[in-house]
Amino acid sequence: MTTTTTYKPKVNLSDELGERHGREIEDDFGGKGIAVVVPDRNASAAAIELQAEAAAHQMILAAAGSAATVYLTETFYISSKKNTVFEVRLTDKGLCLKKQSNGATKEQTIPLKDIIGCRCLRSKRRSRGSSSCTCASISSSSQLKVVEENSGEQDETDVSAYLYIYAYILKRSRRGGFRERTTITLRFRSFDRYEDNNREAQKWRASIKQLVAGEPVQKPVAYQPRDTRKMLIILNPKSGSGKAREMFQQRVAPIFAEAEIPYDLHITKKSNWAREFVRVRDVYLWRGIVVVGGDGIFFEVLNGLFEREDWQTAIDELPMGIIPCGSGNGLAKTVSFLYEEPFETKPVLASALMVVKGKHSMLDVVRVETRSNIMFSFLSVGWGLISDIDIESERLRAIGGQRFTVWSVHRLISLRTYQGKVSYLPALVSPSGAGGEGLNGGGGGIGTLKHSVSYNTTLNCRDCRAGLGGQDGTNGSCDACDTNFSDVLSLETGTNLDSFRPRIDSWYSATSRKSTYFSTVDSVYESDKASNDDPTQCGPNGGTASHVQMYGPPSRLPALTAAIPDSWQTIAGEFVMVHAAYQTHLSTECYFAPQSRLNDGIIWLLIIRAGVSRSQLLSFLLGLSSGTHLPLQPNEYIQMVPVSAFRIEPAGTNGHMTVDGEKVECGPIQGEVFPSLGKVMVPK
């Protein structure tokens, strides 16, 4: 156990306190988490004594120069426990809870990085026959129902203001760790009027919100976020095993509610729907784009942004996030891995927490060119074994990520080789692991890049911001969201989200065409019901009725049909596979490029030549999950090369080629990295 826990049931406070104290805390709170109450201003002698002691202790620490900055301090007590007093301090480190009971003192701090939000609520009007005493204890928090202040269902006889603080505390275990949901409830009832108590609660809420957002703590009457725009969420209901809707409804929407992040949710209905949507809509209405699905939907949105005339502004102003519900989930796994966030046990939770943090990192993007298309890639380009497994295992999509394992065995038994040529420009790798000169000249970012035009396209640009005129552009249904969060605000603490958070039932089935998702106030759900609801008219196979222009930074490589420069290196012959990756993970279980970083400016090119034995290939495939797939000694058949650009030229058209897991035509293909061109949401 770490020291980043709080007073809650079934959890030890620290290694020093041990399990015995954890059981005492469980007895104290009846197995429901922490719920403490502010005393009256004429508090008991014990509370006054603790306040004086805390003030003196703070002065001593300040004199020693080791004190954290304290913004708010208040003394609380629990109605059902005598001689138990809490001092709660909000500092620049987090929320510090100091408990004093019968001479014993326990103290713990919930770090700010683990807090995602807080809300001020009122108690709900009780049914006839139930007690409405305002001094009733709330230690049994399952009996407490809360509503919004102006919901019309508030209990006017209770003048208390309730501050709910939501934290997901990192726990370490032998398996790597997990995040445990904790809710702290502070009940403000020092005054005789609700307005005065709410003012105190709002003061705490505003300070917590500002600290979590990294903003300077001021003294506003009510907190107002700097960016009031909603988040755009695009969900692919067909991704993975087809449970993205249920995942969002049950596990993502409650987290957005706790963080008070409004959003617009749009459901895709066919291939390239998301790509068309971000290409033609006024995307600046939103503060960021979050895709719910696999790497394929992220690829669609990224390329849709590059098909805009104002691509440079859109890429720069709109960070992109991903909540993994697909089969591979390579990008989501990479971000969690690089930021040491637990992922395997609760991948959806980890990524949802990442999104609500509001942080982002720069992301390398690779410009990929084939004979007929230009596209932008964030994950990998492949030819041969891994691409064969990825594409051919689509028939097993119903079993989820296990389809890759099953088809790997099949492809190992019936091994194929491909004739062709691979050329690459070696990257200069610095000791820190970042890319050197190469094509990039040491530079990164978007800079003043213009745009490039893909082959065989006609100019079909549209001013989406002015053209749409702010109209919605769809005929989807927008249902008013339920603002009663009593089912979401569970005070229980546990490791299993499904056990402590009841299912948030929608008015319709989660698998139906029309569904309602609980979210924060003013969030809406868009459901597309007919073909004329598309953002643009689409042609056969989900493609657009007319060709569109691909913008983005211009290429610095010779034309695909031209000879390569002398500075490049070339390997010709037979290959089992060639795969270029720029993320650590190609999927949740494929730790492909251990040295890769989100924005190192390097493409990691893996080449496996024909002649490799099946035992070597088996060792390679088995080692992919742990990153031990590369031979320790130099091997003439298997090598990983850091490059800035590459070109693959198959001798024929048999076999599969993929870009970010999406199949492309089998033929000549080349790619070059543009460091730090995009933005991806990260936890810190």
Summary of the structure (lengths in Angstrom):
residues: 684
radius of gyration: 27.9
end to end distance: 22.3
largest distance: 87.9
contacts: 2251
relative contact order: 0.13
helix: 25%
strand: 28%
